[in-house]
Amino acid sequence: MAIAVLAIVAGVITLFVLGFMSVPRLGTSNTGNDNIEGCNAACANLLAKRSQTCSHRAANDAAKAFLDATAVALLAAIAASVAAAAAVAAAAAIPIVGPIVAAAMGVAAAAAAVYANYLTGRYAAAAAALKIQADGLAEAVRLEQAARDLVMSQCSADEATNCIAMPRPCP
């Protein structure tokens, strides 16, 4: 009996890990504001930092959408498992064919629970990926602000105003 319990626990952990590993590993990379001398270099750096922030916003939005989609799938799997388990209880009361229907519903409940376990690992990984993207975006925004400050310090007032007024590369 103890071996069966250990096998079930190992199976649950394995399914969770498989779900977690099914999410692509995402990272972020931000380039700093190094070696900026002169107005032209500072302005070019600001444009690069704006583009970098745009890229991070898109990656953050994609990670959030993936997390939301995974949450919906997880909730659906949990609901299916609970509904099938309730059907098992109801079918058990039916004479003659009840046990056959209950067995089929039991298999469906177990399958939905297994899938929900896999999705729980996937959801955990999606949440971690969103955190990574959110941290990268926060850093990109900080670097963009620092680049704007560099433009203000390296350029005349008119040049700085013209540079900062340039349109963003993303909406």
C-alpha positions as semicolon CSV with decimal commas, in nm:
position;residue;x (nm);y (nm);z (nm)
1;M;0,000;0,000;0,000
2;A;0,279;0,242;0,086
3;I;0,441;0,175;-0,251
4;A;0,117;0,259;-0,431
5;V;0,088;0,587;-0,240
6;L;0,449;0,674;-0,322
7;A;0,388;0,591;-0,688
8;I;0,083;0,819;-0,695
9;V;0,274;1,102;-0,527
10;A;0,563;1,056;-0,771
11;G;0,317;1,062;-1,061
12;V;0,154;1,383;-0,936
13;I;0,493;1,551;-0,896
14;T;0,607;1,429;-1,237
15;L;0,295;1,564;-1,408
16;F;0,338;1,900;-1,234
17;V;0,704;1,919;-1,342
18;L;0,614;1,821;-1,699
19;G;0,355;2,099;-1,705
20;F;0,608;2,345;-1,564
21;M;0,872;2,244;-1,818
22;S;0,626;2,274;-2,109
23;V;0,639;2,654;-2,089
24;P;0,925;2,804;-2,291
25;R;1,193;2,966;-2,081
26;L;1,177;3,337;-2,134
27;G;1,439;3,585;-2,035
28;T;1,496;3,953;-2,071
29;S;1,794;4,151;-2,180
30;N;1,835;4,522;-2,141
31;T;2,125;4,725;-2,269
32;G;2,251;4,997;-2,042
33;N;2,319;5,365;-2,097
34;D;2,697;5,339;-2,121
35;N;2,943;5,567;-2,300
36;I;2,696;5,837;-2,403
37;E;2,886;6,151;-2,494
38;G;2,734;6,424;-2,703
39;C;2,380;6,510;-2,794
40;N;2,354;6,287;-3,103
41;A;2,470;5,980;-2,911
42;A;2,236;6,058;-2,621
43;C;1,940;6,104;-2,856
44;A;2,018;5,779;-3,042
45;N;2,047;5,604;-2,706
46;L;1,705;5,738;-2,600
47;L;1,548;5,607;-2,921
48;A;1,709;5,267;-2,859
49;K;1,578;5,262;-2,502
50;R;1,229;5,350;-2,624
51;S;1,243;5,060;-2,868
52;Q;1,370;4,834;-2,591
53;T;1,077;4,936;-2,370
54;C;0,833;4,865;-2,655
55;S;0,976;4,516;-2,697
56;H;0,941;4,450;-2,327
57;R;0,582;4,576;-2,324
58;A;0,495;4,334;-2,605
59;A;0,669;4,044;-2,427
60;N;0,495;4,131;-2,101
61;D;0,156;4,145;-2,275
62;A;0,219;3,808;-2,441
63;A;0,320;3,652;-2,108
64;K;0,005;3,792;-1,944
65;A;-0,215;3,656;-2,224
66;F;-0,052;3,313;-2,192
67;L;-0,105;3,316;-1,815
68;D;-0,472;3,410;-1,862
69;A;-0,527;3,136;-2,122
70;T;-0,361;2,880;-1,896
71;A;-0,580;2,990;-1,604
72;V;-0,894;2,943;-1,813
73;A;-0,782;2,595;-1,922
74;L;-0,696;2,502;-1,562
75;L;-1,032;2,618;-1,431
76;A;-1,210;2,426;-1,707
77;A;-1,017;2,108;-1,620
78;I;-1,100;2,148;-1,251
79;A;-1,467;2,208;-1,332
80;A;-1,474;1,901;-1,556
81;S;-1,317;1,690;-1,285
82;V;-1,563;1,808;-1,020
83;A;-1,860;1,761;-1,255
84;A;-1,749;1,409;-1,345
85;A;-1,699;1,325;-0,977
86;A;-2,052;1,449;-0,903
87;A;-2,179;1,235;-1,191
88;V;-2,009;0,933;-1,032
89;A;-2,206;0,991;-0,713
90;A;-2,532;1,037;-0,902
91;A;-2,476;0,739;-1,131
92;A;-2,401;0,508;-0,841
93;A;-2,764;0,540;-0,733
94;I;-2,897;0,413;-1,067
95;P;-2,988;0,044;-1,052
96;I;-2,824;-0,208;-1,289
97;V;-2,635;0,027;-1,525
98;G;-2,535;0,273;-1,252
99;P;-2,205;0,106;-1,165
100;I;-2,101;0,096;-1,533
101;V;-2,184;0,465;-1,581
102;A;-2,017;0,549;-1,249
103;A;-1,699;0,369;-1,358
104;A;-1,691;0,559;-1,687
105;M;-1,748;0,890;-1,508
106;G;-1,477;0,795;-1,257
107;V;-1,230;0,751;-1,542
108;A;-1,334;1,089;-1,684
109;A;-1,297;1,253;-1,342
110;A;-0,952;1,101;-1,297
111;A;-0,841;1,207;-1,645
112;A;-0,959;1,564;-1,586
113;A;-0,781;1,570;-1,249
114;V;-0,458;1,448;-1,410
115;Y;-0,485;1,717;-1,677
116;A;-0,559;1,980;-1,410
117;N;-0,242;1,874;-1,229
118;Y;-0,040;1,916;-1,549
119;L;-0,201;2,257;-1,606
120;T;-0,120;2,360;-1,250
121;G;0,249;2,315;-1,330
122;R;0,201;2,504;-1,656
123;Y;0,024;2,785;-1,470
124;A;0,307;2,809;-1,216
125;A;0,561;2,839;-1,497
126;A;0,347;3,097;-1,679
127;A;0,327;3,304;-1,360
128;A;0,706;3,284;-1,322
129;A;0,751;3,386;-1,687
130;L;0,521;3,684;-1,637
131;K;0,723;3,791;-1,332
132;I;1,043;3,775;-1,538
133;Q;0,887;3,983;-1,815
134;A;0,742;4,236;-1,569
135;D;1,083;4,278;-1,404
136;G;1,244;4,325;-1,745
137;L;0,985;4,586;-1,838
138;A;1,038;4,774;-1,513
139;E;1,412;4,780;-1,577
140;A;1,358;4,894;-1,938
141;V;1,135;5,180;-1,820
142;R;1,399;5,280;-1,565
143;L;1,670;5,276;-1,833
144;E;1,451;5,482;-2,067
145;Q;1,406;5,745;-1,796
146;A;1,780;5,750;-1,736
147;A;1,835;5,791;-2,112
148;R;1,593;6,084;-2,114
149;D;1,793;6,240;-1,829
150;L;2,112;6,191;-2,033
151;V;1,953;6,374;-2,326
152;M;1,866;6,661;-2,094
153;S;2,224;6,680;-1,967
154;Q;2,401;6,631;-2,304
155;C;2,185;6,850;-2,530
156;S;2,081;7,211;-2,545
157;A;1,722;7,283;-2,444
158;D;1,599;7,295;-2,807
159;E;1,786;6,979;-2,907
160;A;1,660;6,796;-2,598
161;T;1,301;6,904;-2,667
162;N;1,324;6,788;-3,030
163;C;1,479;6,455;-2,933
164;I;1,230;6,381;-2,656
165;A;0,941;6,483;-2,882
166;M;1,029;6,218;-3,143
167;P;0,747;5,966;-3,175
168;R;0,773;5,635;-2,995
169;P;0,841;5,327;-3,208
170;C;0,537;5,150;-3,065
171;P;0,178;5,256;-3,001
